[in-house]
Amino acid sequence: MRGLETRLTQKGQVTIPVEIRDKLGLKPRDTVRFEWDGAELKLRPVRSRLLDGYGAVAPLAHHEDWRAIREEMEEAMARDGAAEG
């Protein structure tokens, strides 16, 4: 990749050139990390730990019937309340 330059703003901000963003797979709001490697500074994407775990748990073989679950919960609460009263 050819050398790329960008200008530092008064706030110390720089725009990462599109070629680098594309190569690193960076999108708006992504986090990046700056790391010193001797006399060089490296820019690395920081991946979400939440997304790293995505797919770690197998999905249920069937979809939950939330309406039925709620009805069962409400019936159990009504029984518990009647037993207390």
N, C-alpha and C positions, 0 to 999 in steps of 0.2 A: 504494500500500500504506500502510496506517495505521502510525503510529509504534508500535514495539514496545519493551518494556522487559524487562530481566532483571536479576537481582541478582548481584553479584560475590561469590564465596566467599572464605574466608580465604586460600586458595591462589592467588587471582587468576583463578579459572576462572569462565566464564560458560556458560550453556546457550544455544545458538542456537535461537531459537524455530522451531517446526515449519514455520511458513509460509515462513520464510527458507530452511530446509534443503530444503524441497520445491521452492521456486523456483530454487535453485542446484543442485538435484539431488544434494545431499550425503547420504552414507550413513555409518554408523559406520566409523571408521578412515580416512576421507578426510582429506586434508591441505588446509588453508586458508592463505591468505596475507593479512596485514594490510598495506595500503599507505596512506601519507599522500598526500592530495591537497589541498594547501593546509591549511586548518583542519579538513578532514574526514578521517575514517579510513574506508577501504573494505575490505570483506571479499570476497576472491575465492577460488573453488575452485582448487586446483592439480591439474591433470590428470596422470596417470601418463605418463611418456615412453614406457614400454613399451606402454601401451594406445594411445598416439598412433600407434605404428608398426603396430598390429594391422591386418592386411589389406594391408600394403604389398607383401608377397610373395604371388604367386598360388599357391594350393594345387596340389599334384600332381594330375594328371588321374586317377591311380589310387592305391590304397592300397599302401603298401610291404608286402612279405611278409617280415616281420622274421625269421621262422623260417628261410626260405631264405637270407637275408643272413647270419644267424649260422652256418648250416651251411657256406656258402661261405667265411666268414672262418676257421672252425675247420679246414676242409680246407686252406686256404692256409697257415695256421700250422703244420699237421702236415707239409706239403710242405717248408716252409722249415726246420723243425726237423730233418727227415730229411736234407735237403741239407747242413746244417751238421755233422751227426753222422757 
